[in-house]
Every structure is written in structure tokens, then in C-alpha cells.
């Protein structure tokens, strides 16, 4: 919900989560197909949410092909802390940008 500025109607949240999981499963299927076709290695470049070890493509791969080695690398603006959802991460400087949630602010 927070990723959508808390502006998403609550009744839509379950559908959004299901869509995200479907995308992760499709990415995982494509990665496994590429692995079978090439013998690897296979690299999937995606957003950090899809790289999340607990919920993203790595989680889908753990179910579909538990013997496949996976390394998740996230790119974040600032230290993600001890609970980072990646195996490794690259810390970059924040990119100056307007608050994307400002468009939802009530006048």
C-alpha cells in the first residue's frame, strides 16, 4: 500500500499483490527456460521488489527449482539495514526527485 502512496483503494490491494506474484512467477519461468536452453548463467535485471528474496523472483525460483543457485542483488538509495531483502546490494546516492505522493495530497 505504501508503495502506492496509500492512495490505492484497499479492495484493490489483493489484486495488486496477485499481479506482482504472477509477474515474479513469469520472470522465474523465463529464467528457468533460459537456464535450460543455455546452461547458464542467467541474469534477470529487474526492480528491487522483484529481487526480494522472500517475495520476489528468488522466492518463486526456490519453489519451482530449489536446486538452482540464486544470487539476488538490490540497488538502493542508502543503507538497507540488517534486514535487507537481498543477498548483496549496491548503495547509490539518492536521485533528486519530487515526492511522487504529492500528486495525491489534498488541497
Secondary structure as GFF3:
##gff-version 3
##sequence-region A 1 107
A	DSSP	three_ten_helix	2	4	.	.	.	ID=ss1
A	DSSP	alpha_helix	10	38	.	.	.	ID=ss2
A	DSSP	alpha_helix	57	64	.	.	.	ID=ss3
A	DSSP	beta_strand	73	77	.	.	.	ID=ss4
A	DSSP	beta_strand	88	92	.	.	.	ID=ss5
A	DSSP	three_ten_helix	100	104	.	.	.	ID=ss6
###
